[in-house]
Amino acid sequence: MQQQDIRVTASIGALSAIPQVDTDPDTLLRDVDEYLYDAKNQGRDRAVFHIPELSSDKI
């Protein structure tokens, strides 16, 4: 059997949510999906995070 290297890449969209404040699942899923596609549009091996406590914009 021949050895073969396989490379896996990942794009990640993530957000910080406060329990009991950010409780609308549809909004949270829509937002995190937006961040995922922002990461994908930036290229391979990217992560886009949104932390409302730090900024009103994506970081």
PQR file with spaces between the fields and no chain letter, atoms N, CA, C, O and H, PARSE charges and radii, in Angstrom:
ATOM       1  N    MET     1       0.840   -1.167    0.000 -0.4000 1.5000
ATOM       2  CA   MET     1       0.000    0.000    0.000 -0.0000 2.0000
ATOM       3  C    MET     1       0.896    1.244    0.000  0.5500 1.7000
ATOM       4  O    MET     1       1.872    1.311    0.746 -0.5500 1.4000
ATOM       5  N    GLN     2       0.568    2.196   -0.815 -0.4000 1.5000
ATOM       6  CA   GLN     2       1.338    3.423   -0.931 -0.0000 2.0000
ATOM       7  C    GLN     2       0.884    4.435    0.117  0.5500 1.7000
ATOM       8  O    GLN     2      -0.310    4.598    0.370 -0.5500 1.4000
ATOM       9  H    GLN     2      -0.226    2.142   -1.421  0.4000 1.0000
ATOM      10  N    GLN     3       1.865    5.113    0.723 -0.4000 1.5000
ATOM      11  CA   GLN     3       1.529    6.150    1.700 -0.0000 2.0000
ATOM      12  C    GLN     3       1.150    7.422    0.955  0.5500 1.7000
ATOM      13  O    GLN     3       1.783    7.789   -0.035 -0.5500 1.4000
ATOM      14  H    GLN     3       2.835    4.981    0.518  0.4000 1.0000
ATOM      15  N    GLN     4       0.111    8.089    1.444 -0.4000 1.5000
ATOM      16  CA   GLN     4      -0.363    9.300    0.798 -0.0000 2.0000
ATOM      17  C    GLN     4      -0.711   10.323    1.869  0.5500 1.7000
ATOM      18  O    GLN     4      -1.428   10.017    2.822 -0.5500 1.4000
ATOM      19  H    GLN     4      -0.403    7.791    2.248  0.4000 1.0000
ATOM      20  N    ASP     5      -0.196   11.547    1.706 -0.4000 1.5000
ATOM      21  CA   ASP     5      -0.524   12.623    2.638 -0.0000 2.0000
ATOM      22  C    ASP     5      -1.853   13.246    2.241  0.5500 1.7000
ATOM      23  O    ASP     5      -2.140   13.439    1.060 -0.5500 1.4000
ATOM      24  H    ASP     5       0.386   11.795    0.932  0.4000 1.0000
ATOM      25  N    ILE     6      -2.644   13.551    3.235 -0.4000 1.5000
ATOM      26  CA   ILE     6      -3.922   14.221    3.020 -0.0000 2.0000
ATOM      27  C    ILE     6      -3.919   15.491    3.858  0.5500 1.7000
ATOM      28  O    ILE     6      -3.615   15.458    5.050 -0.5500 1.4000
ATOM      29  H    ILE     6      -2.411   13.394    4.195  0.4000 1.0000
ATOM      30  N    ARG     7      -4.258   16.604    3.232 -0.4000 1.5000
ATOM      31  CA   ARG     7      -4.308   17.882    3.946 -0.0000 2.0000
ATOM      32  C    ARG     7      -5.761   18.296    4.112  0.5500 1.7000
ATOM      33  O    ARG     7      -6.534   18.302    3.154 -0.5500 1.4000
ATOM      34  H    ARG     7      -4.505   16.631    2.263  0.4000 1.0000
ATOM      35  N    VAL     8      -6.115   18.636    5.323 -0.4000 1.5000
ATOM      36  CA   VAL     8      -7.466   19.077    5.640 -0.0000 2.0000
ATOM      37  C    VAL     8      -7.396   20.537    6.055  0.5500 1.7000
ATOM      38  O    VAL     8      -6.547   20.917    6.861 -0.5500 1.4000
ATOM      39  H    VAL     8      -5.488   18.632    6.102  0.4000 1.0000
ATOM      40  N    THR     9      -8.288   21.359    5.506 -0.4000 1.5000
ATOM      41  CA   THR     9      -8.351   22.764    5.892 -0.0000 2.0000
ATOM      42  C    THR     9      -9.718   23.041    6.501  0.5500 1.7000
ATOM      43  O    THR     9     -10.669   22.287    6.295 -0.5500 1.4000
ATOM      44  H    THR     9      -8.978   21.050    4.852  0.4000 1.0000
ATOM      45  N    ALA    10      -9.802   24.126    7.247 -0.4000 1.5000
ATOM      46  CA   ALA    10     -11.072   24.469    7.883 -0.0000 2.0000
ATOM      47  C    ALA    10     -11.298   25.969    7.843  0.5500 1.7000
ATOM      48  O    ALA    10     -10.367   26.759    7.996 -0.5500 1.4000
ATOM      49  H    ALA    10      -9.029   24.738    7.414  0.4000 1.0000
ATOM      50  N    SER    11     -12.540   26.342    7.636 -0.4000 1.5000
ATOM      51  CA   SER    11     -12.978   27.723    7.780 -0.0000 2.0000
ATOM      52  C    SER    11     -14.001   27.724    8.906  0.5500 1.7000
ATOM      53  O    SER    11     -14.871   26.855    8.967 -0.5500 1.4000
ATOM      54  H    SER    11     -13.297   25.700    7.512  0.4000 1.0000
ATOM      55  N    ILE    12     -13.891   28.706    9.797 -0.4000 1.5000
ATOM      56  CA   ILE    12     -14.725   28.721   10.995 -0.0000 2.0000
ATOM      57  C    ILE    12     -15.400   30.073   11.139  0.5500 1.7000
ATOM      58  O    ILE    12     -14.772   31.116   10.956 -0.5500 1.4000
ATOM      59  H    ILE    12     -13.184   29.412    9.748  0.4000 1.0000
ATOM      60  N    GLY    13     -16.664   30.049   11.462 -0.4000 1.5000
ATOM      61  CA   GLY    13     -17.394   31.253   11.844 -0.0000 2.0000
ATOM      62  C    GLY    13     -17.901   31.038   13.256  0.5500 1.7000
ATOM      63  O    GLY    13     -18.515   30.010   13.537 -0.5500 1.4000
ATOM      64  H    GLY    13     -17.175   29.202   11.611  0.4000 1.0000
ATOM      65  N    ALA    14     -17.659   31.979   14.146 -0.4000 1.5000
ATOM      66  CA   ALA    14     -18.061   31.797   15.544 -0.0000 2.0000
ATOM      67  C    ALA    14     -18.533   33.114   16.127  0.5500 1.7000
ATOM      68  O    ALA    14     -18.135   34.187   15.672 -0.5500 1.4000
ATOM      69  H    ALA    14     -17.160   32.815   13.918  0.4000 1.0000
ATOM      70  N    LEU    15     -19.379   33.026   17.134 -0.4000 1.5000
ATOM      71  CA   LEU    15     -19.808   34.222   17.835 -0.0000 2.0000
ATOM      72  C    LEU    15     -19.950   33.916   19.309  0.5500 1.7000
ATOM      73  O    LEU    15     -20.087   32.764   19.720 -0.5500 1.4000
ATOM      74  H    LEU    15     -19.702   32.155   17.504  0.4000 1.0000
ATOM      75  N    SER    16     -19.915   34.971   20.088 -0.4000 1.5000
ATOM      76  CA   SER    16     -20.098   34.861   21.529 -0.0000 2.0000
ATOM      77  C    SER    16     -21.542   35.239   21.833  0.5500 1.7000
ATOM      78  O    SER    16     -22.030   36.262   21.352 -0.5500 1.4000
ATOM      79  H    SER    16     -19.804   35.907   19.754  0.4000 1.0000
ATOM      80  N    ALA    17     -22.222   34.429   22.623 -0.4000 1.5000
ATOM      81  CA   ALA    17     -23.610   34.704   22.974 -0.0000 2.0000
ATOM      82  C    ALA    17     -23.765   34.679   24.486  0.5500 1.7000
ATOM      83  O    ALA    17     -23.123   33.890   25.180 -0.5500 1.4000
ATOM      84  H    ALA    17     -21.825   33.598   23.014  0.4000 1.0000
ATOM      85  N    ILE    18     -24.620   35.545   24.978 -0.4000 1.5000
ATOM      86  CA   ILE    18     -24.889   35.621   26.414 -0.0000 2.0000
ATOM      87  C    ILE    18     -26.192   34.867   26.698  0.5500 1.7000
ATOM      88  O    ILE    18     -27.242   35.246   26.179 -0.5500 1.4000
ATOM      89  H    ILE    18     -25.142   36.185   24.414  0.4000 1.0000
ATOM      90  N    PRO    19     -26.144   33.812   27.508 -0.5600 1.5000
ATOM      91  CA   PRO    19     -27.377   33.095   27.840  0.2800 2.0000
ATOM      92  C    PRO    19     -28.416   34.039   28.440  0.5500 1.7000
ATOM      93  O    PRO    19     -28.073   34.970   29.168 -0.5500 1.4000
ATOM      94  N    GLN    20     -29.656   33.797   28.134 -0.4000 1.5000
ATOM      95  CA   GLN    20     -30.794   34.579   28.603 -0.0000 2.0000
ATOM      96  C    GLN    20     -30.908   35.944   27.924  0.5500 1.7000
ATOM      97  O    GLN    20     -31.906   36.637   28.119 -0.5500 1.4000
ATOM      98  H    GLN    20     -29.934   33.041   27.542  0.4000 1.0000
ATOM      99  N    VAL    21     -29.914   36.346   27.135 -0.4000 1.5000
ATOM     100  CA   VAL    21     -30.000   37.605   26.388 -0.0000 2.0000
ATOM     101  C    VAL    21     -30.097   37.285   24.901  0.5500 1.7000
ATOM     102  O    VAL    21     -31.014   37.743   24.220 -0.5500 1.4000
ATOM     103  H    VAL    21     -29.103   35.783   26.976  0.4000 1.0000
ATOM     104  N    ASP    22     -29.156   36.504   24.406 -0.4000 1.5000
ATOM     105  CA   ASP    22     -29.121   36.111   22.998 -0.0000 2.0000
ATOM     106  C    ASP    22     -29.774   34.741   22.851  0.5500 1.7000
ATOM     107  O    ASP    22     -29.092   33.751   22.585 -0.5500 1.4000
ATOM     108  H    ASP    22     -28.411   36.132   24.959  0.4000 1.0000
ATOM     109  N    THR    23     -31.087   34.682   23.024 -0.4000 1.5000
ATOM     110  CA   THR    23     -31.745   33.380   23.083 -0.0000 2.0000
ATOM     111  C    THR    23     -32.488   32.993   21.810  0.5500 1.7000
ATOM     112  O    THR    23     -33.065   31.906   21.754 -0.5500 1.4000
ATOM     113  H    THR    23     -31.641   35.486   23.241  0.4000 1.0000
ATOM     114  N    ASP    24     -32.494   33.835   20.797 -0.4000 1.5000
ATOM     115  CA   ASP    24     -33.206   33.517   19.567 -0.0000 2.0000
ATOM     116  C    ASP    24     -32.325   32.633   18.678  0.5500 1.7000
ATOM     117  O    ASP    24     -31.396   33.140   18.049 -0.5500 1.4000
ATOM     118  H    ASP    24     -32.025   34.717   20.842  0.4000 1.0000
ATOM     119  N    PRO    25     -32.593   31.329   18.614 -0.5600 1.5000
ATOM     120  CA   PRO    25     -31.729   30.414   17.861  0.2800 2.0000
ATOM     121  C    PRO    25     -31.626   30.764   16.379  0.5500 1.7000
ATOM     122  O    PRO    25     -30.552   30.629   15.792 -0.5500 1.4000
ATOM     123  N    ASP    26     -32.709   31.206   15.768 -0.4000 1.5000
ATOM     124  CA   ASP    26     -32.668   31.538   14.342 -0.0000 2.0000
ATOM     125  C    ASP    26     -31.709   32.681   14.062  0.5500 1.7000
ATOM     126  O    ASP    26     -30.964   32.641   13.083 -0.5500 1.4000
ATOM     127  H    ASP    26     -33.581   31.315   16.245  0.4000 1.0000
ATOM     128  N    THR    27     -31.720   33.698   14.909 -0.4000 1.5000
ATOM     129  CA   THR    27     -30.808   34.829   14.740 -0.0000 2.0000
ATOM     130  C    THR    27     -29.366   34.394   14.957  0.5500 1.7000
ATOM     131  O    THR    27     -28.482   34.777   14.191 -0.5500 1.4000
ATOM     132  H    THR    27     -32.325   33.731   15.704  0.4000 1.0000
ATOM     133  N    LEU    28     -29.121   33.601   15.988 -0.4000 1.5000
ATOM     134  CA   LEU    28     -27.764   33.123   16.254 -0.0000 2.0000
ATOM     135  C    LEU    28     -27.234   32.289   15.091  0.5500 1.7000
ATOM     136  O    LEU    28     -26.087   32.462   14.679 -0.5500 1.4000
ATOM     137  H    LEU    28     -29.840   33.289   16.610  0.4000 1.0000
ATOM     138  N    LEU    29     -28.051   31.392   14.561 -0.4000 1.5000
ATOM     139  CA   LEU    29     -27.620   30.561   13.432 -0.0000 2.0000
ATOM     140  C    LEU    29     -27.379   31.396   12.181  0.5500 1.7000
ATOM     141  O    LEU    29     -26.423   31.150   11.445 -0.5500 1.4000
ATOM     142  H    LEU    29     -28.983   31.251   14.896  0.4000 1.0000
ATOM     143  N    ARG    30     -28.238   32.382   11.934 -0.4000 1.5000
ATOM     144  CA   ARG    30     -28.048   33.254   10.773 -0.0000 2.0000
ATOM     145  C    ARG    30     -26.737   34.017   10.892  0.5500 1.7000
ATOM     146  O    ARG    30     -25.982   34.115    9.925 -0.5500 1.4000
ATOM     147  H    ARG    30     -29.015   32.582   12.532  0.4000 1.0000
ATOM     148  N    ASP    31     -26.462   34.560   12.083 -0.4000 1.5000
ATOM     149  CA   ASP    31     -25.236   35.334   12.297 -0.0000 2.0000
ATOM     150  C    ASP    31     -23.988   34.470   12.158  0.5500 1.7000
ATOM     151  O    ASP    31     -23.037   34.865   11.484 -0.5500 1.4000
ATOM     152  H    ASP    31     -27.075   34.480   12.869  0.4000 1.0000
ATOM     153  N    VAL    32     -23.979   33.300   12.784 -0.4000 1.5000
ATOM     154  CA   VAL    32     -22.790   32.448   12.708 -0.0000 2.0000
ATOM     155  C    VAL    32     -22.586   31.942   11.279  0.5500 1.7000
ATOM     156  O    VAL    32     -21.447   31.754   10.851 -0.5500 1.4000
ATOM     157  H    VAL    32     -24.752   32.979   13.332  0.4000 1.0000
ATOM     158  N    ASP    33     -23.665   31.721   10.544 -0.4000 1.5000
ATOM     159  CA   ASP    33     -23.547   31.328    9.142 -0.0000 2.0000
ATOM     160  C    ASP    33     -22.899   32.451    8.327  0.5500 1.7000
ATOM     161  O    ASP    33     -22.078   32.186    7.448 -0.5500 1.4000
ATOM     162  H    ASP    33     -24.590   31.874   10.893  0.4000 1.0000
ATOM     163  N    GLU    34     -23.263   33.699    8.615 -0.4000 1.5000
ATOM     164  CA   GLU    34     -22.646   34.850    7.947 -0.0000 2.0000
ATOM     165  C    GLU    34     -21.144   34.886    8.223  0.5500 1.7000
ATOM     166  O    GLU    34     -20.357   35.140    7.310 -0.5500 1.4000
ATOM     167  H    GLU    34     -23.930   33.914    9.329  0.4000 1.0000
ATOM     168  N    TYR    35     -20.738   34.637    9.466 -0.4000 1.5000
ATOM     169  CA   TYR    35     -19.316   34.665    9.821 -0.0000 2.0000
ATOM     170  C    TYR    35     -18.570   33.510    9.159  0.5500 1.7000
ATOM     171  O    TYR    35     -17.415   33.664    8.762 -0.5500 1.4000
ATOM     172  H    TYR    35     -21.377   34.432   10.207  0.4000 1.0000
ATOM     173  N    LEU    36     -19.219   32.358    9.038 -0.4000 1.5000
ATOM     174  CA   LEU    36     -18.606   31.227    8.350 -0.0000 2.0000
ATOM     175  C    LEU    36     -18.315   31.588    6.895  0.5500 1.7000
ATOM     176  O    LEU    36     -17.221   31.323    6.398 -0.5500 1.4000
ATOM     177  H    LEU    36     -20.157   32.232    9.361  0.4000 1.0000
ATOM     178  N    TYR    37     -19.281   32.185    6.215 -0.4000 1.5000
ATOM     179  CA   TYR    37     -19.066   32.534    4.810 -0.0000 2.0000
ATOM     180  C    TYR    37     -18.078   33.681    4.660  0.5500 1.7000
ATOM     181  O    TYR    37     -17.374   33.751    3.653 -0.5500 1.4000
ATOM     182  H    TYR    37     -20.170   32.399    6.619  0.4000 1.0000
ATOM     183  N    ASP    38     -18.008   34.581    5.632 -0.4000 1.5000
ATOM     184  CA   ASP    38     -16.950   35.601    5.622 -0.0000 2.0000
ATOM     185  C    ASP    38     -15.581   34.925    5.678  0.5500 1.7000
ATOM     186  O    ASP    38     -14.667   35.308    4.948 -0.5500 1.4000
ATOM     187  H    ASP    38     -18.580   34.525    6.451  0.4000 1.0000
ATOM     188  N    ALA    39     -15.443   33.924    6.539 -0.4000 1.5000
ATOM     189  CA   ALA    39     -14.170   33.195    6.652 -0.0000 2.0000
ATOM     190  C    ALA    39     -13.852   32.473    5.348  0.5500 1.7000
ATOM     191  O    ALA    39     -12.713   32.517    4.881 -0.5500 1.4000
ATOM     192  H    ALA    39     -16.185   33.612    7.131  0.4000 1.0000
ATOM     193  N    LYS    40     -14.832   31.816    4.759 -0.4000 1.5000
ATOM     194  CA   LYS    40     -14.603   31.102    3.498 -0.0000 2.0000
ATOM     195  C    LYS    40     -14.195   32.063    2.387  0.5500 1.7000
ATOM     196  O    LYS    40     -13.331   31.738    1.572 -0.5500 1.4000
ATOM     197  H    LYS    40     -15.757   31.780    5.138  0.4000 1.0000
ATOM     198  N    ASN    41     -14.805   33.239    2.350 -0.4000 1.5000
ATOM     199  CA   ASN    41     -14.474   34.219    1.312 -0.0000 2.0000
ATOM     200  C    ASN    41     -13.066   34.782    1.470  0.5500 1.7000
ATOM     201  O    ASN    41     -12.484   35.270    0.501 -0.5500 1.4000
ATOM     202  H    ASN    41     -15.507   33.504    3.012  0.4000 1.0000
ATOM     203  N    GLN    42     -12.513   34.722    2.674 -0.4000 1.5000
ATOM     204  CA   GLN    42     -11.154   35.213    2.918 -0.0000 2.0000
ATOM     205  C    GLN    42     -10.100   34.190    2.496  0.5500 1.7000
ATOM     206  O    GLN    42      -8.919   34.530    2.418 -0.5500 1.4000
ATOM     207  H    GLN    42     -12.985   34.326    3.462  0.4000 1.0000
ATOM     208  N    GLY    43     -10.491   32.975    2.228 -0.4000 1.5000
ATOM     209  CA   GLY    43      -9.548   31.941    1.808 -0.0000 2.0000
ATOM     210  C    GLY    43      -9.541   30.779    2.778  0.5500 1.7000
ATOM     211  O    GLY    43     -10.312   30.739    3.737 -0.5500 1.4000
ATOM     212  H    GLY    43     -11.450   32.700    2.291  0.4000 1.0000
ATOM     213  N    ARG    44      -8.656   29.834    2.509 -0.4000 1.5000
ATOM     214  CA   ARG    44      -8.578   28.629    3.343 -0.0000 2.0000
ATOM     215  C    ARG    44      -7.951   28.925    4.697  0.5500 1.7000
ATOM     216  O    ARG    44      -7.210   29.891    4.876 -0.5500 1.4000
ATOM     217  H    ARG    44      -8.030   29.867    1.729  0.4000 1.0000
ATOM     218  N    ASP    45      -8.278   28.057    5.638 -0.4000 1.5000
ATOM     219  CA   ASP    45      -7.698   28.129    6.989 -0.0000 2.0000
ATOM     220  C    ASP    45      -7.942   29.475    7.652  0.5500 1.7000
ATOM     221  O    ASP    45      -7.005   30.086    8.166 -0.5500 1.4000
ATOM     222  H    ASP    45      -8.881   27.272    5.493  0.4000 1.0000
ATOM     223  N    ARG    46      -9.163   29.941    7.651 -0.4000 1.5000
ATOM     224  CA   ARG    46      -9.511   31.232    8.252 -0.0000 2.0000
ATOM     225  C    ARG    46     -10.565   31.040    9.326  0.5500 1.7000
ATOM     226  O    ARG    46     -11.337   30.082    9.311 -0.5500 1.4000
ATOM     227  H    ARG    46      -9.925   29.444    7.234  0.4000 1.0000
ATOM     228  N    ALA    47     -10.573   31.979   10.257 -0.4000 1.5000
ATOM     229  CA   ALA    47     -11.606   32.006   11.291 -0.0000 2.0000
ATOM     230  C    ALA    47     -12.097   33.436   11.435  0.5500 1.7000
ATOM     231  O    ALA    47     -11.300   34.374   11.437 -0.5500 1.4000
ATOM     232  H    ALA    47      -9.946   32.758   10.269  0.4000 1.0000
ATOM     233  N    VAL    48     -13.405   33.602   11.554 -0.4000 1.5000
ATOM     234  CA   VAL    48     -14.012   34.904   11.798 -0.0000 2.0000
ATOM     235  C    VAL    48     -14.808   34.775   13.089  0.5500 1.7000
ATOM     236  O    VAL    48     -15.670   33.906   13.214 -0.5500 1.4000
ATOM     237  H    VAL    48     -14.052   32.840   11.551  0.4000 1.0000
ATOM     238  N    PHE    49     -14.512   35.644   14.043 -0.4000 1.5000
ATOM     239  CA   PHE    49     -15.183   35.633   15.338 -0.0000 2.0000
ATOM     240  C    PHE    49     -15.904   36.953   15.549  0.5500 1.7000
ATOM     241  O    PHE    49     -15.444   37.998   15.088 -0.5500 1.4000
ATOM     242  H    PHE    49     -13.811   36.351   13.942  0.4000 1.0000
ATOM     243  N    HIS    50     -17.020   36.908   16.236 -0.4000 1.5000
ATOM     244  CA   HIS    50     -17.733   38.121   16.621 -0.0000 2.0000
ATOM     245  C    HIS    50     -17.974   38.039   18.124  0.5500 1.7000
ATOM     246  O    HIS    50     -18.627   37.118   18.613 -0.5500 1.4000
ATOM     247  H    HIS    50     -17.394   36.059   16.610  0.4000 1.0000
ATOM     248  N    ILE    51     -17.441   39.008   18.838 -0.4000 1.5000
ATOM     249  CA   ILE    51     -17.598   39.061   20.291 -0.0000 2.0000
ATOM     250  C    ILE    51     -18.222   40.414   20.616  0.5500 1.7000
ATOM     251  O    ILE    51     -17.509   41.415   20.681 -0.5500 1.4000
ATOM     252  H    ILE    51     -16.910   39.757   18.441  0.4000 1.0000
ATOM     253  N    PRO    52     -19.538   40.465   20.822 -0.5600 1.5000
ATOM     254  CA   PRO    52     -20.230   41.735   21.022  0.2800 2.0000
ATOM     255  C    PRO    52     -19.670   42.571   22.169  0.5500 1.7000
ATOM     256  O    PRO    52     -19.716   43.800   22.120 -0.5500 1.4000
ATOM     257  N    GLU    53     -19.142   41.914   23.200 -0.4000 1.5000
ATOM     258  CA   GLU    53     -18.625   42.647   24.348 -0.0000 2.0000
ATOM     259  C    GLU    53     -17.389   43.473   23.984  0.5500 1.7000
ATOM     260  O    GLU    53     -17.090   44.461   24.654 -0.5500 1.4000
ATOM     261  H    GLU    53     -19.105   40.915   23.240  0.4000 1.0000
ATOM     262  N    LEU    54     -16.666   43.075   22.924 -0.4000 1.5000
ATOM     263  CA   LEU    54     -15.441   43.768   22.532 -0.0000 2.0000
ATOM     264  C    LEU    54     -15.665   44.781   21.430  0.5500 1.7000
ATOM     265  O    LEU    54     -14.974   45.799   21.374 -0.5500 1.4000
ATOM     266  H    LEU    54     -16.909   42.272   22.380  0.4000 1.0000
ATOM     267  N    SER    55     -16.616   44.519   20.556 -0.4000 1.5000
ATOM     268  CA   SER    55     -16.773   45.370   19.385 -0.0000 2.0000
ATOM     269  C    SER    55     -18.132   45.138   18.767  0.5500 1.7000
ATOM     270  O    SER    55     -18.736   44.079   18.940 -0.5500 1.4000
ATOM     271  H    SER    55     -17.176   43.693   20.601  0.4000 1.0000
ATOM     272  N    SER    56     -18.608   46.134   18.048 -0.4000 1.5000
ATOM     273  CA   SER    56     -19.854   45.947   17.322 -0.0000 2.0000
ATOM     274  C    SER    56     -19.598   45.390   15.933  0.5500 1.7000
ATOM     275  O    SER    56     -20.545   45.068   15.216 -0.5500 1.4000
ATOM     276  H    SER    56     -18.118   46.994   17.908  0.4000 1.0000
ATOM     277  N    ASP    57     -18.345   45.268   15.542 -0.4000 1.5000
ATOM     278  CA   ASP    57     -17.977   44.732   14.230 -0.0000 2.0000
ATOM     279  C    ASP    57     -17.339   43.369   14.379  0.5500 1.7000
ATOM     280  O    ASP    57     -16.935   42.968   15.470 -0.5500 1.4000
ATOM     281  H    ASP    57     -17.575   45.529   16.124  0.4000 1.0000
ATOM     282  N    LYS    58     -17.255   42.665   13.267 -0.4000 1.5000
ATOM     283  CA   LYS    58     -16.560   41.380   13.263 -0.0000 2.0000
ATOM     284  C    LYS    58     -15.076   41.619   13.446  0.5500 1.7000
ATOM     285  O    LYS    58     -14.539   42.617   12.966 -0.5500 1.4000
ATOM     286  H    LYS    58     -17.583   42.991   12.380  0.4000 1.0000
ATOM     287  N    ILE    59     -14.405   40.699   14.144 -0.4000 1.5000
ATOM     288  CA   ILE    59     -12.958   40.819   14.314 -0.0000 2.0000
ATOM     289  C    ILE    59     -12.296   39.636   13.660  0.5500 1.7000
ATOM     290  O    ILE    59     -11.070   39.526   13.679 -0.5500 1.4000
ATOM     291  H    ILE    59     -14.841   39.888   14.534  0.4000 1.0000
